[in-house]
């Protein structure tokens, strides 16, 4: 263990895990040896982090989340309490499929709401917002607001986490009411423009 991060006495951090400065690892967390974790991350009670996992800087993983092998979380991702990742698309107890893991990529700034599920093999775009309880089973565009089972897009979100006044399709511009930053929608893609 290094002096540059905090580990609760009940947590298990396997030798070899790479953990960045300022991380906080709370009660009953298990971080496997192959995990690579950036700076200033927080892991709530009862979190599991697998071997083939990459986690960026300032990631918050709330209570009861398992980040399984083949998952990458970029910087500033928020994983709400009890949300779920998977890594095998068609699991069976009697069939070994460790060589069939599908990679999941959660891009910078994404929020994954409490009890949401991310089915393996998808990419969730930058600053997307997945609502509580949603089940994502296909790629999600940058800034998309996703809800429901299966998840469907109902709007767009700003980097600040505010719903943007934009249609789902077409061309339009708007301003985040909290920050004053401008966003545009062009050809079904939302982006920050200033």
N, CA and C atoms as an extended XYZ file, in Angstrom:
582
Properties=species:S:1:pos:R:3:atomname:S:1:resname:S:1:resid:I:1 pbc="F F F"
N         0.840       -1.187        0.000 N   UNK     1
C         0.000        0.000        0.000 CA  UNK     1
C         0.884        1.249        0.000 C   UNK     1
N         0.424        2.254       -0.697 N   UNK     2
C         1.169        3.501       -0.707 CA  UNK     2
C         0.526        4.504        0.228 C   UNK     2
N         1.281        5.502        0.592 N   UNK     3
C         0.785        6.545        1.485 CA  UNK     3
C        -0.006        7.595        0.709 C   UNK     3
N        -0.097        7.434       -0.617 N   UNK     4
C        -0.729        8.471       -1.416 CA  UNK     4
C        -2.221        8.226       -1.666 C   UNK     4
N        -2.801        7.178       -1.064 N   UNK     5
C        -4.242        6.945       -1.149 CA  UNK     5
C        -4.701        6.291        0.147 C   UNK     5
N        -6.023        6.297        0.391 N   UNK     6
C        -6.583        5.816        1.646 CA  UNK     6
C        -7.323        4.504        1.429 C   UNK     6
N        -7.035        3.520        2.291 N   UNK     7
C        -7.693        2.212        2.213 CA  UNK     7
C        -8.266        1.868        3.581 C   UNK     7
N        -9.556        1.587        3.636 N   UNK     8
C       -10.175        1.157        4.888 CA  UNK     8
C        -9.605       -0.208        5.287 C   UNK     8
N        -9.459       -0.477        6.591 N   UNK     9
C        -8.885       -1.766        7.026 CA  UNK     9
C        -9.641       -3.001        6.536 C   UNK     9
N       -10.937       -2.877        6.236 N   UNK    10
C       -11.698       -4.041        5.764 CA  UNK    10
C       -11.535       -4.290        4.268 C   UNK    10
N       -10.936       -3.359        3.538 N   UNK    11
C       -10.784       -3.486        2.086 CA  UNK    11
C        -9.617       -4.406        1.747 C   UNK    11
N        -9.688       -5.003        0.553 N   UNK    12
C        -8.611       -5.848        0.030 CA  UNK    12
C        -8.113       -5.214       -1.262 C   UNK    12
N        -6.844       -4.854       -1.290 N   UNK    13
C        -6.208       -4.359       -2.502 CA  UNK    13
C        -5.083       -5.332       -2.822 C   UNK    13
N        -5.277       -6.110       -3.887 N   UNK    14
C        -4.287       -7.125       -4.240 CA  UNK    14
C        -2.986       -6.484       -4.682 C   UNK    14
N        -1.877       -7.138       -4.342 N   UNK    15
C        -0.565       -6.665       -4.745 CA  UNK    15
C        -0.494       -6.598       -6.261 C   UNK    15
N        -0.002       -5.475       -6.769 N   UNK    16
C         0.108       -5.266       -8.202 CA  UNK    16
C        -0.903       -4.274       -8.744 C   UNK    16
N        -1.987       -4.038       -8.013 N   UNK    17
C        -2.975       -3.050       -8.466 CA  UNK    17
C        -2.314       -1.678       -8.533 C   UNK    17
N        -2.594       -0.943       -9.593 N   UNK    18
C        -2.056        0.408       -9.754 CA  UNK    18
C        -3.141        1.401       -9.361 C   UNK    18
N        -2.868        2.159       -8.303 N   UNK    19
C        -3.875        3.069       -7.753 CA  UNK    19
C        -3.276        4.462       -7.653 C   UNK    19
N        -3.970        5.456       -8.216 N   UNK    20
C        -3.469        6.814       -8.259 CA  UNK    20
C        -3.595        7.556       -6.947 C   UNK    20
N        -2.875        8.650       -6.886 N   UNK    21
C        -2.830        9.505       -5.709 CA  UNK    21
C        -4.213       10.041       -5.364 C   UNK    21
N        -4.502       10.083       -4.066 N   UNK    22
C        -5.729       10.690       -3.576 CA  UNK    22
C        -6.967        9.819       -3.657 C   UNK    22
N        -6.824        8.554       -4.054 N   UNK    23
C        -7.992        7.667       -4.105 CA  UNK    23
C        -8.451        7.316       -2.698 C   UNK    23
N        -9.762        7.048       -2.572 N   UNK    24
C       -10.353        6.644       -1.307 CA  UNK    24
C       -11.064        5.310       -1.521 C   UNK    24
N       -10.660        4.308       -0.762 N   UNK    25
C       -11.168        2.944       -0.906 CA  UNK    25
C       -11.828        2.573        0.412 C   UNK    25
N       -13.155        2.421        0.395 N   UNK    26
C       -13.917        2.289        1.630 CA  UNK    26
C       -14.190        0.834        2.006 C   UNK    26
N       -15.139        0.620        2.908 N   UNK    27
C       -15.422       -0.672        3.540 CA  UNK    27
C       -15.666       -1.794        2.531 C   UNK    27
N       -15.046       -2.918        2.742 N   UNK    28
C       -15.290       -4.184        2.035 CA  UNK    28
C       -15.122       -4.084        0.516 C   UNK    28
N       -14.249       -3.203        0.087 N   UNK    29
C       -13.908       -3.097       -1.334 CA  UNK    29
C       -12.856       -4.152       -1.656 C   UNK    29
N       -12.921       -4.731       -2.861 N   UNK    30
C       -11.858       -5.628       -3.340 CA  UNK    30
C       -11.388       -5.126       -4.700 C   UNK    30
N       -10.107       -4.773       -4.777 N   UNK    31
C        -9.495       -4.339       -6.026 CA  UNK    31
C        -8.467       -5.384       -6.421 C   UNK    31
N        -8.648       -5.985       -7.595 N   UNK    32
C        -7.778       -7.073       -8.055 CA  UNK    32
C        -6.430       -6.543       -8.552 C   UNK    32
N        -5.474       -7.450       -8.646 N   UNK    33
C        -4.076       -7.115       -8.927 CA  UNK    33
C        -3.857       -6.398      -10.253 C   UNK    33
N        -4.636       -6.718      -11.274 N   UNK    34
C        -4.411       -6.137      -12.592 CA  UNK    34
C        -5.103       -4.809      -12.837 C   UNK    34
N        -5.880       -4.324      -11.888 N   UNK    35
C        -6.628       -3.075      -12.067 CA  UNK    35
C        -5.673       -1.890      -12.198 C   UNK    35
N        -6.040       -0.959      -13.089 N   UNK    36
C        -5.279        0.283      -13.260 CA  UNK    36
C        -6.230        1.449      -13.012 C   UNK    36
N        -5.951        2.199      -11.955 N   UNK    37
C        -6.860        3.232      -11.462 CA  UNK    37
C        -6.131        4.561      -11.384 C   UNK    37
N        -6.755        5.609      -11.897 N   UNK    38
C        -6.169        6.948      -11.903 CA  UNK    38
C        -6.258        7.648      -10.558 C   UNK    38
N        -6.094        8.965      -10.576 N   UNK    39
C        -6.048        9.797       -9.378 CA  UNK    39
C        -7.452       10.172       -8.888 C   UNK    39
N        -7.540       10.428       -7.585 N   UNK    40
C        -8.713       11.053       -6.946 CA  UNK    40
C       -10.017       10.293       -7.181 C   UNK    40
N        -9.956        8.975       -7.216 N   UNK    41
C       -11.160        8.153       -7.372 CA  UNK    41
C       -11.698        7.762       -6.007 C   UNK    41
N       -12.989        7.440       -5.966 N   UNK    42
C       -13.628        7.007       -4.733 CA  UNK    42
C       -14.389        5.711       -4.992 C   UNK    42
N       -14.190        4.726       -4.100 N   UNK    43
C       -14.849        3.425       -4.215 CA  UNK    43
C       -15.642        3.198       -2.940 C   UNK    43
N       -16.974        3.216       -3.054 N   UNK    44
C       -17.852        3.065       -1.908 CA  UNK    44
C       -17.883        1.650       -1.377 C   UNK    44
N       -18.646        1.467       -0.336 N   UNK    45
C       -18.749        0.182        0.352 CA  UNK    45
C       -19.143       -0.939       -0.598 C   UNK    45
N       -18.455       -2.077       -0.481 N   UNK    46
C       -18.804       -3.315       -1.190 CA  UNK    46
C       -18.615       -3.213       -2.708 C   UNK    46
N       -17.588       -2.498       -3.149 N   UNK    47
C       -17.268       -2.396       -4.575 CA  UNK    47
C       -16.239       -3.464       -4.925 C   UNK    47
N       -16.373       -4.034       -6.137 N   UNK    48
C       -15.394       -4.978       -6.675 CA  UNK    48
C       -14.847       -4.401       -7.972 C   UNK    48
N       -13.500       -4.462       -8.142 N   UNK    49
C       -12.848       -4.018       -9.371 CA  UNK    49
C       -11.992       -5.170       -9.877 C   UNK    49
N       -12.287       -5.655      -11.085 N   UNK    50
C       -11.599       -6.812      -11.654 CA  UNK    50
C       -10.187       -6.521      -12.135 C   UNK    50
N        -9.545       -7.549      -12.677 N   UNK    51
C        -8.164       -7.461      -13.154 CA  UNK    51
C        -8.022       -6.656      -14.439 C   UNK    51
N        -8.882       -6.922      -15.413 N   UNK    52
C        -8.788       -6.280      -16.713 CA  UNK    52
C        -9.716       -5.074      -16.747 C   UNK    52
N        -9.417       -4.123      -15.856 N   UNK    53
C       -10.232       -2.921      -15.711 CA  UNK    53
C        -9.302       -1.711      -15.732 C   UNK    53
N        -9.716       -0.680      -16.480 N   UNK    54
C        -8.993        0.585      -16.502 CA  UNK    54
C        -9.963        1.667      -16.058 C   UNK    54
N        -9.552        2.445      -15.067 N   UNK    55
C       -10.382        3.518      -14.516 CA  UNK    55
C        -9.562        4.805      -14.548 C   UNK    55
N       -10.140        5.867      -15.090 N   UNK    56
C        -9.452        7.147      -15.212 CA  UNK    56
C        -9.406        7.917      -13.909 C   UNK    56
N        -9.248        9.226      -14.021 N   UNK    57
C        -9.141       10.121      -12.867 CA  UNK    57
C       -10.518       10.613      -12.426 C   UNK    57
N       -10.664       10.853      -11.132 N   UNK    58
C       -11.862       11.455      -10.548 CA  UNK    58
C       -13.129       10.655      -10.847 C   UNK    58
N       -13.021        9.342      -10.815 N   UNK    59
C       -14.167        8.461      -11.021 CA  UNK    59
C       -14.782        8.140       -9.664 C   UNK    59
N       -16.109        8.191       -9.587 N   UNK    60
C       -16.820        7.879       -8.344 CA  UNK    60
C       -17.633        6.614       -8.560 C   UNK    60
N       -17.299        5.560       -7.820 N   UNK    61
C       -18.010        4.286       -7.893 CA  UNK    61
C       -18.723        4.116       -6.557 C   UNK    61
N       -20.043        4.224       -6.581 N   UNK    62
C       -20.829        4.191       -5.355 CA  UNK    62
C       -21.013        2.755       -4.846 C   UNK    62
N       -21.672        2.611       -3.698 N   UNK    63
C       -21.821        1.323       -3.020 CA  UNK    63
C       -22.390        0.233       -3.924 C   UNK    63
N       -21.904       -0.993       -3.712 N   UNK    64
C       -22.450       -2.216       -4.307 CA  UNK    64
C       -22.332       -2.276       -5.833 C   UNK    64
N       -21.237       -1.775       -6.387 N   UNK    65
C       -20.990       -1.840       -7.827 CA  UNK    65
C       -19.823       -2.784       -8.077 C   UNK    65
N       -19.977       -3.679       -9.068 N   UNK    66
C       -18.882       -4.546       -9.508 CA  UNK    66
C       -18.448       -4.107      -10.896 C   UNK    66
N       -17.181       -3.703      -11.002 N   UNK    67
C       -16.614       -3.312      -12.294 CA  UNK    67
C       -15.828       -4.524      -12.786 C   UNK    67
N       -16.462       -5.304      -13.648 N   UNK    68
C       -15.896       -6.583      -14.083 CA  UNK    68
C       -14.850       -6.395      -15.177 C   UNK    68
N       -14.106       -7.483      -15.459 N   UNK    69
C       -13.102       -7.474      -16.523 CA  UNK    69
C       -13.708       -6.980      -17.827 C   UNK    69
N       -12.866       -6.297      -18.619 N   UNK    70
C       -13.199       -5.776      -19.951 CA  UNK    70
C       -13.990       -4.467      -19.892 C   UNK    70
N       -14.011       -3.804      -18.733 N   UNK    71
C       -14.686       -2.508      -18.597 CA  UNK    71
C       -13.639       -1.408      -18.455 C   UNK    71
N       -13.837       -0.319      -19.208 N   UNK    72
C       -12.995        0.878      -19.087 CA  UNK    72
C       -13.888        2.056      -18.732 C   UNK    72
N       -13.502        2.781      -17.687 N   UNK    73
C       -14.193        3.998      -17.262 CA  UNK    73
C       -13.223        5.165      -17.451 C   UNK    73
N       -13.549        6.094      -18.336 N   UNK    74
C       -12.683        7.246      -18.542 CA  UNK    74
C       -12.841        8.240      -17.387 C   UNK    74
N       -12.151        9.380      -17.461 N   UNK    75
C       -12.159       10.379      -16.397 CA  UNK    75
C       -13.573       10.869      -16.084 C   UNK    75
N       -13.795       11.196      -14.812 N   UNK    76
C       -15.004       11.873      -14.330 CA  UNK    76
C       -16.293       11.084      -14.508 C   UNK    76
N       -16.216        9.762      -14.544 N   UNK    77
C       -17.407        8.922      -14.628 CA  UNK    77
C       -18.013        8.767      -13.236 C   UNK    77
N       -19.347        8.777      -13.160 N   UNK    78
C       -20.077        8.532      -11.921 CA  UNK    78
C       -20.888        7.256      -12.082 C   UNK    78
N       -20.625        6.267      -11.223 N   UNK    79
C       -21.379        5.008      -11.204 CA  UNK    79
C       -22.268        5.024       -9.967 C   UNK    79
N       -23.579        5.157      -10.159 N   UNK    80
C       -24.522        5.244       -9.055 CA  UNK    80
C       -24.631        3.947       -8.274 C   UNK    80
N       -25.221        4.006       -7.084 N   UNK    81
C       -25.328        2.840       -6.215 CA  UNK    81
C       -25.989        1.652       -6.917 C   UNK    81
N       -25.378        0.494       -6.773 N   UNK    82
C       -25.915       -0.789       -7.238 CA  UNK    82
C       -26.133       -0.873       -8.739 C   UNK    82
N       -25.486        0.010       -9.530 N   UNK    83
C       -25.583       -0.156      -10.984 CA  UNK    83
C       -24.753       -1.379      -11.379 C   UNK    83
N       -25.005       -1.916      -12.588 N   UNK    84
C       -24.455       -3.214      -12.973 CA  UNK    84
C       -23.731       -3.138      -14.317 C   UNK    84
N       -22.540       -3.726      -14.360 N   UNK    85
C       -21.847       -4.004      -15.618 CA  UNK    85
C       -21.916       -5.498      -15.866 C   UNK    85
N       -21.909       -5.889      -17.137 N   UNK    86
C       -21.785       -7.303      -17.480 CA  UNK    86
C       -20.570       -7.443      -18.403 C   UNK    86
N       -20.093       -8.669      -18.609 N   UNK    87
C       -18.998       -8.842      -19.570 CA  UNK    87
C       -19.195      -10.039      -20.497 C   UNK    87
N       -20.199      -10.853      -20.256 N   UNK    88
C       -20.551      -11.951      -21.159 CA  UNK    88
C       -21.994      -11.732      -21.599 C   UNK    88
N       -22.231      -11.806      -22.902 N   UNK    89
C       -23.557      -11.505      -23.437 CA  UNK    89
C       -24.572      -12.617      -23.177 C   UNK    89
N       -24.108      -13.869      -23.206 N   UNK    90
C       -25.018      -15.007      -23.049 CA  UNK    90
C       -24.467      -16.003      -22.025 C   UNK    90
N       -24.394      -15.615      -20.748 N   UNK    91
C       -23.769      -16.482      -19.750 CA  UNK    91
C       -24.569      -17.739      -19.450 C   UNK    91
N       -23.847      -18.817      -19.195 N   UNK    92
C       -24.403      -20.069      -18.691 CA  UNK    92
C       -23.429      -20.589      -17.642 C   UNK    92
N       -23.947      -21.062      -16.553 N   UNK    93
C       -23.108      -21.590      -15.492 CA  UNK    93
C       -22.236      -22.739      -15.974 C   UNK    93
N       -22.772      -23.597      -16.838 N   UNK    94
C       -22.058      -24.788      -17.286 CA  UNK    94
C       -21.158      -24.548      -18.501 C   UNK    94
N       -21.148      -23.318      -19.041 N   UNK    95
C       -20.338      -23.021      -20.227 CA  UNK    95
C       -19.325      -21.937      -19.875 C   UNK    95
N       -18.049      -22.236      -20.042 N   UNK    96
C       -16.993      -21.257      -19.743 CA  UNK    96
C       -16.849      -20.329      -20.940 C   UNK    96
N       -17.007      -19.032      -20.693 N   UNK    97
C       -16.953      -18.055      -21.784 CA  UNK    97
C       -15.991      -16.909      -21.484 C   UNK    97
N       -14.958      -17.155      -20.692 N   UNK    98
C       -14.013      -16.087      -20.361 CA  UNK    98
C       -13.290      -15.541      -21.584 C   UNK    98
N       -13.216      -16.331      -22.652 N   UNK    99
C       -12.586      -15.843      -23.877 CA  UNK    99
C       -13.587      -15.102      -24.773 C   UNK    99
N       -14.804      -14.910      -24.290 N   UNK   100
C       -15.836      -14.224      -25.061 CA  UNK   100
C       -16.263      -12.897      -24.427 C   UNK   100
N       -15.466      -12.395      -23.474 N   UNK   101
C       -15.825      -11.113      -22.857 CA  UNK   101
C       -15.947      -10.037      -23.931 C   UNK   101
N       -16.990       -9.212      -23.813 N   UNK   102
C       -17.175       -8.087      -24.715 CA  UNK   102
C       -16.764       -6.808      -23.993 C   UNK   102
N       -15.945       -6.011      -24.631 N   UNK   103
C       -15.425       -4.790      -24.028 CA  UNK   103
C       -16.509       -3.726      -23.929 C   UNK   103
N       -16.507       -3.036      -22.804 N   UNK   104
C       -17.438       -1.943      -22.546 CA  UNK   104
C       -16.624       -0.693      -22.279 C   UNK   104
N       -16.990        0.405      -22.946 N   UNK   105
C       -16.281        1.677      -22.785 CA  UNK   105
C       -17.264        2.739      -22.316 C   UNK   105
N       -16.961        3.322      -21.163 N   UNK   106
C       -17.751        4.426      -20.616 CA  UNK   106
C       -16.888        5.675      -20.747 C   UNK   106
N       -17.291        6.587      -21.621 N   UNK   107
C       -16.472        7.745      -21.966 CA  UNK   107
C       -16.509        8.825      -20.877 C   UNK   107
N       -15.669        9.799      -21.027 N   UNK   108
C       -15.474       10.896      -20.064 CA  UNK   108
C       -16.796       11.545      -19.659 C   UNK   108
N       -16.953       11.769      -18.337 N   UNK   109
C       -18.049       12.570      -17.823 CA  UNK   109
C       -19.402       11.903      -17.741 C   UNK   109
N       -19.491       10.617      -18.030 N   UNK   110
C       -20.779        9.914      -18.043 CA  UNK   110
C       -21.318        9.730      -16.624 C   UNK   110
N       -22.646        9.817      -16.483 N   UNK   111
C       -23.337        9.441      -15.255 CA  UNK   111
C       -24.149        8.185      -15.529 C   UNK   111
N       -23.947        7.165      -14.695 N   UNK   112
C       -24.716        5.919      -14.761 CA  UNK   112
C       -25.555        5.860      -13.493 C   UNK   112
N       -26.860        6.058      -13.617 N   UNK   113
C       -27.740        6.183      -12.470 CA  UNK   113
C       -27.854        4.918      -11.638 C   UNK   113
N       -28.365        5.077      -10.422 N   UNK   114
C       -28.552        3.963       -9.495 CA  UNK   114
C       -29.354        2.850      -10.150 C   UNK   114
N       -28.897        1.620       -9.949 N   UNK   115
C       -29.573        0.412      -10.448 CA  UNK   115
C       -29.663        0.326      -11.965 C   UNK   115
N       -28.934        1.146      -12.697 N   UNK   116
C       -28.906        0.982      -14.151 CA  UNK   116
C       -28.045       -0.231      -14.492 C   UNK   116
N       -28.233       -0.759      -15.703 N   UNK   117
C       -27.470       -1.908      -16.176 CA  UNK   117
C       -26.863       -1.566      -17.523 C   UNK   117
N       -25.566       -1.835      -17.667 N   UNK   118
C       -24.869       -1.635      -18.933 CA  UNK   118
C       -24.521       -3.013      -19.471 C   UNK   118
N       -25.231       -3.427      -20.527 N   UNK   119
C       -24.973       -4.723      -21.132 CA  UNK   119
C       -23.628       -4.646      -21.866 C   UNK   119
N       -22.837       -5.685      -21.769 N   UNK   120
C       -21.465       -5.664      -22.295 CA  UNK   120
C       -21.422       -5.400      -23.790 C   UNK   120
N       -20.299       -4.820      -24.217 N   UNK   121
C       -20.041       -4.590      -25.624 CA  UNK   121
C       -20.480       -3.244      -26.148 C   UNK   121
N       -20.946       -2.352      -25.270 N   UNK   122
C       -21.413       -1.043      -25.724 CA  UNK   122
C       -20.416        0.044      -25.363 C   UNK   122
N       -20.563        1.181      -26.041 N   UNK   123
C       -19.850        2.412      -25.692 CA  UNK   123
C       -20.893        3.440      -25.291 C   UNK   123
N       -20.707        4.040      -24.134 N   UNK   124
C       -21.570        5.134      -23.689 CA  UNK   124
C       -20.782        6.414      -23.905 C   UNK   124
N       -21.302        7.303      -24.768 N   UNK   125
C       -20.588        8.494      -25.210 CA  UNK   125
C       -20.378        9.529      -24.117 C   UNK   125
N       -19.459       10.453      -24.400 N   UNK   126
C       -19.073       11.485      -23.433 CA  UNK   126
C       -20.280       12.238      -22.880 C   UNK   126
N       -20.270       12.440      -21.572 N   UNK   127
C       -21.253       13.238      -20.837 CA  UNK   127
C       -22.691       12.748      -20.990 C   UNK   127
N       -22.867       11.517      -21.474 N   UNK   128
C       -24.211       10.947      -21.506 CA  UNK   128
C       -24.709       10.751      -20.081 C   UNK   128
N       -26.015       10.662      -19.942 N   UNK   129
C       -26.649       10.511      -18.630 CA  UNK   129
C       -27.638        9.349      -18.725 C   UNK   129
N       -27.343        8.268      -18.007 N   UNK   130
C       -28.198        7.083      -17.990 CA  UNK   130
C       -29.015        7.129      -16.713 C   UNK   130
N       -30.330        7.230      -16.837 N   UNK   131
C       -31.204        7.368      -15.685 CA  UNK   131
C       -31.248        6.129      -14.808 C   UNK   131
N       -31.706        6.308      -13.583 N   UNK   132
C       -31.819        5.215      -12.621 CA  UNK   132
C       -32.665        4.087      -13.196 C   UNK   132
N       -32.168        2.867      -13.083 N   UNK   133
C       -32.904        1.687      -13.500 CA  UNK   133
C       -32.902        1.392      -14.986 C   UNK   133
N       -32.291        2.240      -15.802 N   UNK   134
C       -32.274        2.024      -17.259 CA  UNK   134
C       -31.391        0.827      -17.604 C   UNK   134
N       -31.714        0.165      -18.722 N   UNK   135
C       -30.916       -0.955      -19.211 CA  UNK   135
C       -30.403       -0.587      -20.601 C   UNK   135
N       -29.087       -0.355      -20.697 N   UNK   136
C       -28.457        0.069      -21.946 CA  UNK   136
C       -27.921       -1.163      -22.657 C   UNK   136
N       -28.418       -1.410      -23.880 N   UNK   137
C       -27.964       -2.577      -24.638 CA  UNK   137
C       -27.486       -2.215      -26.041 C   UNK   137
N       -27.235       -0.932      -26.281 N   UNK   138
C       -26.629       -0.487      -27.543 CA  UNK   138
C       -25.858        0.802      -27.269 C   UNK   138
N       -25.002        1.209      -28.223 N   UNK   139
C       -24.168        2.389      -28.035 CA  UNK   139
C       -25.021        3.634      -27.794 C   UNK   139
N       -24.486        4.520      -26.958 N   UNK   140
C       -25.190        5.743      -26.563 CA  UNK   140
C       -24.399        6.945      -27.077 C   UNK   140
N       -25.055        7.911      -27.749 N   UNK   141
C       -24.338        9.086      -28.263 CA  UNK   141
C       -23.842       10.000      -27.135 C   UNK   141
N       -22.842       10.820      -27.449 N   UNK   142
C       -22.381       11.852      -26.527 CA  UNK   142
C       -23.572       12.714      -26.096 C   UNK   142
N       -23.618       13.084      -24.825 N   UNK   143
C       -24.608       14.004      -24.240 CA  UNK   143
C       -26.044       13.467      -24.196 C   UNK   143
N       -26.271       12.212      -24.577 N   UNK   144
C       -27.634       11.675      -24.626 CA  UNK   144
C       -28.188       11.434      -23.219 C   UNK   144
N       -29.484       11.668      -23.050 N   UNK   145
C       -30.214       11.333      -21.830 CA  UNK   145
C       -31.018       10.069      -22.117 C   UNK   145
N       -30.690        8.992      -21.384 N   UNK   146
C       -31.273        7.672      -21.635 CA  UNK   146
C       -32.079        7.217      -20.425 C   UNK   146
N       -33.289        6.679      -20.673 N   UNK   147
C       -34.122        6.154      -19.592 CA  UNK   147
C       -34.843        4.902      -20.078 C   UNK   147
N       -35.310        4.085      -19.138 N   UNK   148
C       -36.206        2.992      -19.451 CA  UNK   148
C       -35.550        1.645      -19.688 C   UNK   148
N       -36.429        0.651      -19.925 N   UNK   149
C       -36.015       -0.742      -20.145 CA  UNK   149
C       -36.723       -1.239      -21.398 C   UNK   149
N       -36.014       -1.482      -22.480 N   UNK   150
C       -34.611       -1.102      -22.698 CA  UNK   150
C       -34.487        0.419      -22.782 C   UNK   150
N       -33.274        0.916      -22.572 N   UNK   151
C       -33.062        2.366      -22.556 CA  UNK   151
C       -33.375        2.973      -23.914 C   UNK   151
N       -33.999        4.146      -23.866 N   UNK   152
C       -34.267        4.918      -25.071 CA  UNK   152
C       -33.886        6.368      -24.783 C   UNK   152
N       -33.487        7.069      -25.812 N   UNK   153
C       -33.075        8.455      -25.635 CA  UNK   153
C       -34.296        9.356      -25.584 C   UNK   153
N       -34.334       10.233      -24.554 N   UNK   154
C       -35.452       11.179      -24.440 CA  UNK   154
C       -34.988       12.630      -24.496 C   UNK   154
N       -33.670       12.858      -24.590 N   UNK   155
C       -33.173       14.230      -24.629 CA  UNK   155
C       -31.660       14.275      -24.628 C   UNK   155
N       -31.173       15.470      -24.269 N   UNK   156
C       -29.736       15.739      -24.237 CA  UNK   156
C       -29.379       16.398      -22.909 C   UNK   156
N       -28.149       16.154      -22.435 N   UNK   157
C       -27.678       16.720      -21.157 CA  UNK   157
C       -26.410       17.528      -21.376 C   UNK   157
N       -26.231       18.569      -20.585 N   UNK   158
C       -25.006       19.371      -20.650 CA  UNK   158
C       -23.894       18.698      -19.846 C   UNK   158
N       -22.685       19.206      -19.993 N   UNK   159
C       -21.575       18.699      -19.190 CA  UNK   159
C       -21.827       18.931      -17.704 C   UNK   159
N       -22.632       19.927      -17.395 N   UNK   160
C       -22.945       20.269      -16.009 CA  UNK   160
C       -24.032       19.363      -15.416 C   UNK   160
N       -24.646       18.537      -16.258 N   UNK   161
C       -25.696       17.640      -15.784 CA  UNK   161
C       -27.074       18.248      -15.805 C   UNK   161
N       -27.281       19.225      -16.677 N   UNK   162
C       -28.578       19.872      -16.830 CA  UNK   162
C       -29.188       19.469      -18.169 C   UNK   162
N       -30.502       19.259      -18.186 N   UNK   163
C       -31.175       18.897      -19.435 CA  UNK   163
C       -31.152       20.086      -20.386 C   UNK   163
N       -30.783       19.816      -21.633 N   UNK   164
C       -30.694       20.852      -22.651 CA  UNK   164
C       -32.002       20.944      -23.429 C   UNK   164
N       -32.368       22.162      -23.810 N   UNK   165
C       -33.571       22.407      -24.585 CA  UNK   165
C       -33.260       22.208      -26.072 C   UNK   165
N       -33.132       20.935      -26.461 N   UNK   166
C       -32.843       20.560      -27.842 CA  UNK   166
C       -33.792       19.444      -28.264 C   UNK   166
N       -34.193       19.412      -29.533 N   UNK   167
C       -34.986       18.284      -30.017 CA  UNK   167
C       -34.100       17.040      -30.128 C   UNK   167
N       -34.700       15.878      -30.259 N   UNK   168
C       -33.907       14.661      -30.424 CA  UNK   168
C       -33.173       14.643      -31.758 C   UNK   168
N       -33.790       15.200      -32.807 N   UNK   169
C       -33.208       15.189      -34.145 CA  UNK   169
C       -33.237       16.589      -34.734 C   UNK   169
N       -32.593       16.736      -35.871 N   UNK   170
C       -32.592       18.014      -36.571 CA  UNK   170
C       -31.375       18.839      -36.236 C   UNK   170
N       -31.494       20.135      -36.457 N   UNK   171
C       -30.406       21.075      -36.202 CA  UNK   171
C       -30.930       22.173      -35.285 C   UNK   171
N       -30.196       22.433      -34.211 N   UNK   172
C       -30.631       23.453      -33.257 CA  UNK   172
C       -29.449       23.845      -32.381 C   UNK   172
N       -29.616       24.945      -31.650 N   UNK   173
C       -28.625       25.393      -30.674 CA  UNK   173
C       -29.348       25.776      -29.399 C   UNK   173
N       -28.614       25.691      -28.278 N   UNK   174
C       -29.169       26.098      -26.992 CA  UNK   174
C       -28.035       26.454      -26.055 C   UNK   174
N       -28.410       26.947      -24.883 N   UNK   175
C       -27.441       27.328      -23.860 CA  UNK   175
C       -27.788       26.587      -22.572 C   UNK   175
N       -26.783       26.068      -21.884 N   UNK   176
C       -26.993       25.479      -20.559 CA  UNK   176
C       -27.357       26.606      -19.601 C   UNK   176
N       -28.500       26.485      -18.960 N   UNK   177
C       -28.975       27.546      -18.075 CA  UNK   177
C       -28.076       27.763      -16.868 C   UNK   177
N       -27.354       26.735      -16.439 N   UNK   178
C       -26.495       26.842      -15.257 CA  UNK   178
C       -25.131       27.439      -15.554 C   UNK   178
N       -24.599       27.176      -16.750 N   UNK   179
C       -23.215       27.587      -17.040 CA  UNK   179
C       -23.099       28.625      -18.143 C   UNK   179
N       -24.141       28.771      -18.962 N   UNK   180
C       -24.075       29.685      -20.095 CA  UNK   180
C       -23.318       29.123      -21.289 C   UNK   180
N       -22.861       27.887      -21.223 N   UNK   181
C       -22.141       27.286      -22.349 CA  UNK   181
C       -23.130       26.929      -23.451 C   UNK   181
N       -22.664       27.079      -24.703 N   UNK   182
C       -23.521       26.835      -25.856 CA  UNK   182
C       -23.318       25.415      -26.392 C   UNK   182
N       -24.426       24.795      -26.791 N   UNK   183
C       -24.428       23.457      -27.378 CA  UNK   183
C       -25.172       23.520      -28.695 C   UNK   183
N       -24.729       22.688      -29.654 N   UNK   184
C       -25.448       22.600      -30.910 CA  UNK   184
C       -25.757       21.154      -31.244 C   UNK   184
N       -26.880       20.978      -31.922 N   UNK   185
C       -27.278       19.677      -32.436 CA  UNK   185
C       -27.214       19.764      -33.952 C   UNK   185
N       -26.389       18.903      -34.550 N   UNK   186
C       -26.249       18.852      -35.997 CA  UNK   186
C       -26.267       17.392      -36.430 C   UNK   186
N       -27.172       17.060      -37.331 N   UNK   187
C       -27.228       15.705      -37.885 CA  UNK   187
C       -27.290       14.630      -36.803 C   UNK   187
N       -28.073       14.897      -35.741 N   UNK   188
C       -28.265       13.917      -34.686 CA  UNK   188
C       -27.124       13.804      -33.692 C   UNK   188
N       -26.192       14.741      -33.736 N   UNK   189
C       -25.064       14.728      -32.805 CA  UNK   189
C       -25.019       16.031      -32.040 C   UNK   189
N       -24.906       15.924      -30.714 N   UNK   190
C       -24.833       17.101      -29.847 CA  UNK   190
C       -23.376       17.345      -29.490 C   UNK   190
N       -23.000       18.651      -29.447 N   UNK   191
C       -21.631       18.973      -29.034 CA  UNK   191
C       -21.587       20.353      -28.392 C   UNK   191
N       -20.588       20.529      -27.537 N   UNK   192
C       -20.323       21.814      -26.904 CA  UNK   192
C       -19.620       22.692      -27.927 C   UNK   192
N       -20.115       23.940      -28.100 N   UNK   193
C       -19.488       24.829      -29.075 CA  UNK   193
C       -18.920       26.099      -28.452 C   UNK   193
N       -19.116       26.320      -27.174 N   UNK   194
C       -18.513       27.499      -26.550 CA  UNK   194
C       -19.172       27.926      -25.288 C   UNK   194
